[in-house]
């Protein structure tokens, strides 16, 4: 390794820096760039359906500013933003943002894409650091400044033709973190002056760590230096756009807020180019654990994760802060003991104080579970390993967590180790049994037909010895079955695989079901030679009859509940299943 090939980034001459003495007291203005910066980093960019789904989720979470794309460079982005505007798909309290480079034709196309919106942010950017000026674009500082002034003047002219829209300019000196501060200040002040920023002409100056090159404290110094010197500061919203190349995106954002920034840009769970953008979820929940209301709703963090995974196609790491499947799992017996004692001593009305848990999992709609060892031979993940090796069951991670707690309870009561056969029996009783004490809902039969592009199902079930005939429709068999039950279920995950081989092999279907207002989720499984029948068996198995009984036997309340909160099924399992 040739250490001489690299040079430390120089510090900022700011002897009287104030940010180390500051305290975070309120949440910033949030801008989600999931649909633009996050999308352009995907192996397979989101299509219209997935983009619109994620846009709706961002609105639901409470984001008031959302960067929807690059309409001048993408016809998909252009059509989506026009659809949102023309069909009234943007709530009055939400402002879309679109991005474009400094080029006349692109700027004209961008204004065309968003004209008619109630309020819109147009994001102009260009690289200003020496490496880009001298090597990539071969421009002087004077030429860079002239380019910015020219295109902001053009933007002013273009927007004058659309007075029905409130136009907000955002200017980003791309590569700010690697540029000379004097150059950054000169270019940003030129943008402020050209736009004539004032009470009726808002401007956002957005300072990105386009590529992280320094420690977080140096970035904080850069932000404070700019914060003190920007012209018309009272009319400027100072924003930051950290990336995560050094793994310090969240730290950069937190210190930047101490240094004078008022707004942050990032993505859910840190999606984005290279090592990703600032993780908005982690930053928001970091604030939450310090007694600051982030203004974003992550009370069902698993649901948010499932939507993000479905839309981006990217899995979330099991150790990801706050949301990873293993975050609230303790392998160590001493940790488990400390946590149990902490829960026992916790005052429900007092401040949260439980060992090893910086946040109450229930605040995020999570539960606390422990993964246990079956025996000395199995080690970590022994339960999952034995079930897969001996019985062909491939449990999702979250089901492993759930079932391991059940195994632990059984092992504790019997004071014996559980064999592979005993594990399989327990698994069947927990997830596959057709009837349980308490009035289990049992699948009996179904009829499925297609009506246009919709699936209509006639479902026969039995609960507490009573046969019920239910009917529902949806964009796939499972969606139709959920509609037939008329319950506010959300299917968070669906998996299927074969048990054994050959023509006599059974299909195993697994569903993960969540209920509104209840933390965590439940799993159900179905086994049948026919995949669709296995799936329909799994759904009521995961729904639990003791919850369904009063609703199914009293259809009027059931229908009312369903109208208030319709069932949702992830897109990946909505399509008609050819096995049925």
C-alpha positions in Angstrom: 0.0 0.0 0.0 1.6 3.3 -1.2 0.7 5.8 1.5 2.6 8.4 -0.3 0.0 8.4 -3.0 -2.5 10.1 -0.8 -2.6 13.5 0.8 -4.5 14.6 3.9 -7.3 17.1 3.3 -6.3 20.4 4.7 -8.1 21.8 7.7 -10.2 25.0 7.7 -8.7 28.1 9.3 -11.5 28.8 11.7 -10.0 29.4 15.1 -13.2 30.8 16.6 -15.5 28.0 15.4 -18.7 27.9 17.4 -20.3 24.6 16.4 -18.6 22.4 19.0 -20.5 24.4 21.7 -23.9 24.2 20.0 -26.7 21.7 20.8 -29.2 20.2 18.4 -32.6 21.4 19.5 -34.9 20.9 16.5 -35.2 18.8 13.4 -34.0 20.1 10.0 -36.1 20.6 6.9 -36.0 17.1 5.2 -35.5 16.5 1.5 -35.8 13.0 0.2 -33.8 12.4 -2.9 -34.7 8.7 -3.1 -36.5 9.1 -6.4 -33.5 10.9 -8.0 -30.1 10.3 -6.3 -31.2 7.0 -4.9 -32.8 5.9 -8.1 -29.8 6.7 -10.3 -27.6 4.4 -8.1 -29.8 1.3 -8.7 -28.9 -1.7 -10.8 -32.4 -1.5 -12.2 -33.9 2.0 -12.0 -37.4 2.2 -10.7 -40.2 2.1 -13.2 -43.3 4.4 -13.0 -45.2 2.0 -10.6 -42.4 1.7 -8.1 -41.6 5.4 -8.2 -45.1 6.4 -7.6 -45.4 3.8 -4.8 -42.3 5.2 -3.1 -43.4 8.8 -3.6 -46.7 7.9 -1.8 -44.7 6.3 1.1 -42.5 9.4 1.4 -45.6 11.6 1.7 -47.1 9.3 4.3 -43.9 9.4 6.3 -44.2 13.2 6.5 -41.6 14.5 3.9 -42.6 18.0 2.7 -39.9 18.2 0.1 -39.2 15.4 -2.3 -36.8 15.4 -5.3 -38.7 13.5 -7.9 -36.1 13.2 -10.6 -34.3 14.6 -13.6 -37.1 15.2 -16.1 -34.9 16.8 -18.7 -32.8 13.6 -18.9 -35.5 11.0 -18.4 -38.8 10.7 -20.1 -40.0 8.5 -17.3 -39.2 11.2 -14.8 -40.8 13.8 -17.0 -44.0 11.8 -17.4 -44.2 11.0 -13.6 -43.9 14.6 -12.5 -46.4 15.7 -15.1 -48.8 13.0 -14.0 -48.5 14.1 -10.4 -49.1 17.7 -11.2 -51.9 17.2 -13.8 -53.8 14.7 -11.7 -53.4 16.5 -8.4 -51.2 13.8 -6.9 -49.0 16.2 -4.9 -50.5 17.3 -1.5 -50.7 21.1 -0.9 -48.1 20.9 1.8 -45.6 18.9 -0.3 -43.1 20.6 -2.6 -41.5 18.6 -5.4 -38.0 19.3 -6.6 -36.4 18.6 -10.0 -32.8 18.7 -11.0 -31.0 19.9 -14.1 -27.5 20.8 -15.3 -26.6 24.2 -16.5 -27.6 23.8 -20.1 -30.2 25.9 -21.9 -32.2 23.1 -23.6 -32.2 21.1 -20.3 -33.4 24.1 -18.3 -36.2 24.7 -20.8 -37.3 21.1 -20.6 -37.2 21.2 -16.8 -39.5 24.3 -16.6 -41.9 22.6 -19.0 -42.0 19.5 -16.8 -43.1 21.4 -13.6 -45.0 24.4 -14.9 -48.4 24.6 -13.3 -47.4 23.1 -10.0 -48.5 25.1 -6.9 -44.9 25.3 -5.7 -41.7 23.7 -7.0 -38.0 23.7 -6.3 -35.7 23.7 -9.4 -32.3 22.4 -8.5 -29.4 23.8 -10.6 -25.9 22.4 -10.1 -22.4 22.4 -11.6 -19.0 21.2 -10.4 -16.6 23.9 -9.1 -13.6 22.1 -7.5 -10.2 22.5 -9.1 -9.9 18.9 -10.4 -13.2 19.3 -12.2 -12.5 22.9 -13.4 -9.1 22.1 -14.7 -9.3 18.5 -15.9 -12.9 17.7 -16.7 -14.3 21.0 -18.0 -11.2 23.1 -18.5 -12.8 26.3 -17.2 -11.5 29.2 -15.1 -13.2 30.4 -12.0 -14.5 33.4 -14.0 -16.0 31.1 -16.6 -17.6 29.0 -14.0 -19.2 32.0 -12.4 -20.4 33.3 -15.7 -22.0 30.0 -16.5 -24.0 30.1 -13.2 -25.1 33.7 -13.7 -26.1 33.0 -17.4 -28.4 30.1 -16.5 -30.0 31.6 -13.5 -30.9 34.6 -15.6 -32.4 32.3 -18.1 -34.3 30.5 -15.4 -35.7 33.8 -14.2 -36.9 34.6 -17.7 -38.5 31.2 -18.3 -40.4 31.2 -15.0 -41.8 34.7 -15.6 -44.2 33.0 -18.1 -45.7 30.9 -15.4 -46.7 33.2 -12.5 -49.2 30.5 -11.3 -46.3 28.6 -9.9 -44.2 29.6 -6.9 -40.6 29.1 -8.1 -37.8 28.3 -5.6 -34.2 28.2 -6.8 -31.8 25.6 -5.3 -28.2 26.0 -6.3 -25.6 23.3 -5.5 -21.9 23.9 -6.1 -21.2 20.3 -6.8 -17.9 19.1 -5.3 -18.2 21.8 -2.7 -16.3 19.8 -0.1 -13.2 19.7 -2.4 -13.3 23.3 -3.6 -11.6 26.3 -2.2 -13.9 28.0 0.2 -13.3 31.4 -1.4 -14.4 30.0 -4.7 -17.5 28.4 -3.3 -18.5 31.6 -1.6 -18.0 33.6 -4.7 -20.1 31.3 -6.9 -22.9 30.9 -4.3 -23.1 34.7 -3.7 -23.3 35.2 -7.5 -26.2 32.8 -7.6 -27.9 34.6 -4.7 -27.4 38.0 -6.3 -28.5 36.9 -9.8 -31.7 35.3 -8.4 -32.2 38.5 -6.3 -33.0 36.4 -3.2 -35.5 38.1 -0.8 -38.7 37.5 1.2 -40.6 36.8 -2.0 -37.8 35.1 -3.9 -36.5 32.2 -1.7 -33.3 30.4 -2.5 -31.7 27.3 -1.2 -27.9 27.0 -1.2 -27.1 23.3 -1.0 -23.6 22.3 -0.1 -22.8 18.7 -0.9 -20.1 16.3 0.1 -20.2 15.0 -3.5 -17.4 12.6 -2.5 -16.4 12.5 1.2 -12.7 13.5 1.5 -12.3 14.7 5.1 -13.4 14.0 8.6 -16.8 15.3 9.7 -15.3 18.1 11.8 -13.7 19.6 8.7 -17.0 19.6 6.9 -18.6 21.3 9.9 -15.9 24.0 9.7 -16.6 24.4 5.9 -20.4 24.8 6.6 -19.8 27.3 9.5 -17.4 29.3 7.3 -20.0 29.6 4.6 -22.8 30.2 7.1 -21.1 33.3 8.4 -20.3 34.8 5.0 -23.2 34.1 2.6 -24.8 37.3 1.3 -28.5 37.9 2.2 -28.2 35.1 4.8 -31.6 35.8 6.3 -33.1 34.9 2.9 -31.0 31.8 2.2 -32.0 28.3 3.3 -28.6 26.6 3.9 -28.8 22.9 3.0 -26.3 20.0 3.0 -26.2 16.9 0.9 -23.8 14.4 2.5 -22.6 11.2 0.9 -21.1 8.3 2.8 -17.8 7.5 1.1 -15.9 7.6 4.4 -18.9 6.1 6.4 -19.5 9.4 8.1 -22.6 10.7 6.2 -24.7 10.9 9.4 -21.9 12.5 11.4 -21.4 15.1 8.7 -25.1 16.0 8.7 -25.3 16.2 12.5 -22.2 18.4 12.8 -23.4 20.5 9.8 -26.6 21.2 11.6 -24.6 22.4 14.6 -22.6 24.6 12.2 -25.6 26.5 10.7 -27.2 24.2 8.2 -31.0 24.2 8.3 -31.9 21.5 5.8 -30.6 18.0 4.9 -30.9 15.9 1.8 -30.6 12.1 1.8 -32.3 8.8 1.2 -34.1 6.2 3.2 -31.6 3.7 4.7 -28.7 5.5 3.0 -29.3 4.4 -0.6 -27.4 6.3 -3.2 -24.2 6.5 -5.4 -21.2 4.5 -4.3 -21.4 4.1 -0.5 -24.7 5.9 -0.5 -26.3 9.2 0.6 -27.0 10.4 4.1 -29.3 7.9 5.8 -32.4 10.0 6.7 -33.9 7.3 8.9 -30.8 7.0 11.1 -30.4 10.7 11.4 -34.1 11.2 12.2 -34.1 8.5 14.9 -30.8 9.7 16.3 -32.7 13.0 16.9 -35.6 11.1 18.4 -33.4 9.4 20.9 -32.2 12.8 22.0 -35.7 14.0 22.8 -36.2 15.9 19.5 -39.3 15.3 17.4 -38.0 14.5 13.9 -41.4 15.3 12.3 -41.2 12.0 10.4 -43.3 8.9 11.2 -41.2 5.7 11.6 -43.6 4.0 14.0 -43.8 1.1 11.6 -40.2 0.9 10.6 -40.5 -2.7 9.3 -43.3 -1.6 7.0 -41.1 1.3 5.7 -38.2 -1.1 5.1 -40.4 -3.5 3.2 -41.6 -0.7 0.9 -38.1 0.5 0.3 -36.8 -3.0 -0.5 -39.7 -3.7 -2.9 -39.2 -0.4 -4.7 -35.4 -0.3 -4.9 -34.7 -4.0 -5.1 -32.0 -3.5 -2.4 -32.0 -5.6 0.8 -31.4 -3.8 4.1 -28.5 -5.2 6.1 -29.6 -7.1 9.2 -27.3 -4.9 11.3 -28.6 -1.6 9.9 -29.3 0.9 12.7 -32.8 0.8 14.0 -34.3 -1.3 11.2 -32.0 -4.3 10.7 -33.6 -7.7 11.5 -30.9 -8.4 14.1 -30.8 -5.0 15.7 -33.0 -6.0 18.6 -31.6 -9.5 18.9 -29.1 -10.5 21.6 -27.0 -13.7 21.2 -25.2 -13.2 24.5 -26.9 -14.7 27.6 -25.5 -11.8 29.8 -27.0 -9.3 27.4 -30.4 -11.1 27.4 -30.3 -11.1 31.2 -29.5 -7.4 31.5 -32.2 -6.5 29.0 -34.8 -8.6 30.8 -33.9 -6.9 34.1 -34.1 -3.5 32.4 -37.5 -4.2 31.0 -38.7 -5.3 34.5 -37.4 -2.1 36.1 -38.5 0.3 33.3 -41.1 2.9 34.4 -43.7 3.1 31.6 -44.1 6.8 32.2 -40.4 7.6 32.7 -37.4 8.1 30.5 -36.3 5.1 28.5 -33.5 3.3 30.3 -32.9 -0.4 29.2 -29.4 -1.9 28.9 -28.2 -2.4 25.3 -31.3 -0.8 23.8 -30.9 2.9 22.9 -34.5 3.1 21.8 -37.7 1.3 22.7 -38.3 -1.2 19.9 -42.1 -0.6 20.3 -41.7 3.0 19.3 -40.7 1.6 15.9 -43.3 -1.1 15.8 -40.6 -3.7 16.6 -40.4 -6.4 19.3 -37.5 -7.7 21.2 -36.5 -11.3 20.4 -33.6 -13.5 21.2 -32.0 -16.1 18.9 -30.9 -19.1 20.8 -28.8 -22.2 20.2 -30.5 -25.5 19.9 -27.5 -27.5 21.2 -23.8 -27.3 21.4 -23.5 -28.6 17.8 -25.8 -26.3 16.1 -24.3 -23.0 17.1 -25.6 -19.7 15.7 -28.6 -20.2 13.5 -28.7 -23.9 14.4 -32.5 -23.9 14.3 -32.6 -22.6 10.8 -29.8 -24.9 9.7 -31.5 -28.1 11.0 -34.9 -27.2 9.5 -33.4 -26.5 6.2 -31.0 -29.4 6.1 -33.4 -32.1 7.3 -36.8 -30.7 6.3 -36.3 -28.3 3.4 -37.6 -25.3 5.3 -35.9 -22.0 4.4 -37.1 -19.6 7.1 -36.7 -15.8 6.4 -34.6 -14.0 8.9 -37.5 -12.5 10.8 -39.2 -15.9 11.1 -35.9 -17.3 12.5 -36.0 -14.7 15.2 -39.7 -15.4 16.0 -39.4 -19.2 16.0 -36.2 -19.3 18.0 -38.0 -17.6 20.9 -40.7 -20.3 20.7 -38.0 -23.0 20.7 -36.3 -21.4 23.7 -39.5 -21.5 25.6 -40.0 -25.1 24.8 -36.4 -26.0 25.7 -36.7 -24.2 29.0 -39.9 -26.0 30.0 -38.6 -29.4 29.0 -35.1 -28.8 30.3 -33.8 -30.8 27.3 -32.2 -30.1 24.0 -34.5 -30.4 21.0 -33.7 -32.8 18.2 -34.2 -32.0 14.5 -37.4 -34.1 14.5 -38.7 -32.3 17.6 -38.0 -28.9 16.0 -40.0 -30.0 12.9 -42.9 -31.1 15.1 -42.9 -27.7 16.9 -42.7 -25.8 13.6 -45.7 -27.7 12.3 -47.7 -27.0 15.4 -46.8 -23.3 15.3 -47.2 -22.5 11.6 -48.7 -25.4 9.7 -51.4 -27.0 12.0 -54.9 -26.8 10.5 -56.5 -26.2 13.9 -55.4 -24.7 17.2 -57.2 -24.1 20.5 -59.1 -20.9 20.5 -61.0 -21.1 17.2 -58.4 -21.2 14.5 -59.3 -20.1 11.0 -59.0 -23.0 8.6 -58.8 -22.9 4.8 -61.1 -25.4 3.1 -61.4 -24.6 -0.5 -61.4 -21.8 -3.1 -62.5 -21.0 -6.6 -60.5 -18.4 -8.6 -61.5 -16.6 -11.8 -60.2 -13.7 -13.8 -62.4 -10.7 -14.4 -60.5 -8.4 -16.8 -57.1 -7.8 -15.1 -58.5 -8.6 -11.7 -58.6 -11.9 -9.8 -61.9 -12.8 -8.0 -61.8 -15.5 -5.4 -64.6 -17.4 -3.6 -63.1 -18.6 -0.4 -64.5 -21.3 1.9 -63.1 -21.2 5.5 -64.0 -22.6 8.8 -63.7 -20.9 12.2 -64.9 -22.2 15.5 -66.7 -25.0 13.7 -68.7 -22.6 11.5 -68.3 -22.6 7.7 -68.1 -19.2 6.0 -68.2 -18.3 2.3 -66.2 -15.2 1.5 -65.7 -13.4 -1.7 -63.0 -10.8 -2.7 -61.1 -9.5 -5.6 -57.6 -8.0 -6.1 -54.7 -7.8 -8.5 -53.6 -11.4 -7.6 -54.8 -14.4 -5.6 -53.4 -13.4 -2.3 -54.6 -9.8 -2.6 -58.1 -11.2 -3.5 -58.0 -13.6 -0.4 -57.1 -10.7 1.9 -60.0 -8.7 0.4 -62.3 -11.7 1.0 -61.3 -11.8 4.7 -62.1 -8.1 4.8 -59.4 -7.4 7.4 -56.8 -4.7 7.6 -53.9 -7.1 7.1 -50.6 -6.1 5.5 -48.5 -8.8 3.9 -44.9 -7.8 4.5 -43.3 -10.8 2.9 -44.1 -13.9 0.8 -41.8 -16.8 0.0 -42.2 -20.2 -1.6 -40.1 -23.2 -2.2 -40.3 -26.9 -2.7 -40.2 -29.6 0.0 -38.4 -32.6 -1.5 -38.1 -33.4 -5.1 -39.9 -35.2 -7.9 -43.5 -35.0 -9.0 -44.8 -35.8 -5.5 -43.0 -32.8 -3.9 -45.1 -30.4 -1.8 -44.8 -26.7 -2.0 -44.2 -24.7 1.1 -45.6 -21.1 1.1 -44.6 -18.6 3.9 -46.4 -15.3 4.6 -45.5 -12.5 7.0 -48.6 -10.7 8.2 -48.8 -7.4 10.1 -51.8 -5.9 11.9 -52.3 -2.1 12.2 -51.6 -0.9 15.7 -49.8 -4.0 16.8 -46.0 -4.2 17.0 -44.1 -6.8 15.1 -45.5 -9.3 12.6 -46.7 -13.0 12.4 -45.8 -15.8 10.2 -47.9 -18.5 8.6 -47.1 -21.4 6.4 -49.0 -23.6 4.1 -48.0 -27.0 2.6 -49.7 -28.5 -0.4 -49.0 -30.1 -3.8 -50.6 -27.1 -5.3 -48.7 -23.8 -4.8 -51.8 -21.6 -4.7 -53.5 -23.8 -2.2 -50.4 -23.7 0.0 -50.4 -19.9 -0.2 -54.1 -19.7 0.7 -53.4 -22.0 3.7 -50.5 -19.9 4.8 -52.6 -16.7 4.9 -55.1 -17.7 7.6 -52.3 -19.6 9.5 -50.4 -16.3 9.8 -53.6 -14.4 10.7 -54.4 -16.5 13.8 -58.0 -17.4 14.5 -58.2 -15.9 17.9 -57.8 -12.4 16.3 -60.1 -13.2 13.4 -63.0 -14.9 15.2 -64.9 -11.9 16.4 -64.5 -10.0 13.1 -65.4 -12.9 10.8 -68.5 -13.8 12.8 -69.7 -10.2 12.8 -69.5 -9.1 9.2 -70.9 -5.5 9.7 -68.0 -4.3 11.9 -65.6 -6.3 9.7 -66.7 -4.4 6.6 -66.5 -1.1 8.4 -63.0 -1.8 9.6 -62.0 -2.8 6.1 -63.3 0.4 4.6 -61.3 2.4 7.0 -57.9 0.7 6.3 -57.8 -1.5 3.2 -55.5 -4.4 3.0 -52.2 -4.0 1.2 -50.1 -6.7 -0.6 -46.6 -6.1 -1.9 -46.3 -5.8 -5.6 -44.0 -8.8 -5.8 -46.8 -11.2 -4.8 -49.7 -9.4 -6.4 -49.4 -11.0 -9.8 -51.6 -13.9 -10.6 -50.0 -17.2 -9.6 -50.0 -19.7 -12.5 -49.8 -22.6 -10.1 -53.5 -22.2 -9.0 
